[in-house]
Amino acid sequence: MDLDENDPVVRAAVLGRQVEVFLESDIGKYLVGRAEAEAAGAIEQLKCISVWRKNRIRELQGEIWVAERFQEWLGQAYSEGIHALNTLEGDTENE
């Protein structure tokens, strides 16, 4: 079966594999670790911050949001890639 590199399913499968390789790399591990540490640190600060410090609370919430979204985006790209790969493998089995 010839795969069309412009096919969205093929592109999703390739991206998923690239994300997998990235997450297994030293850079990927470092960045995910940093995101986890940033979120955890901001959560710890939120636990003891005075309620009247609304601007600081919003800043901390923003830090948590960014760190969590980074990991979520990588997870989504990986999951979509696995799904696309399964779709492609299913297509090749039917031929």
Order of alpha helices (4+ residues) and beta strands (2+ residues): alpha-alpha-alpha
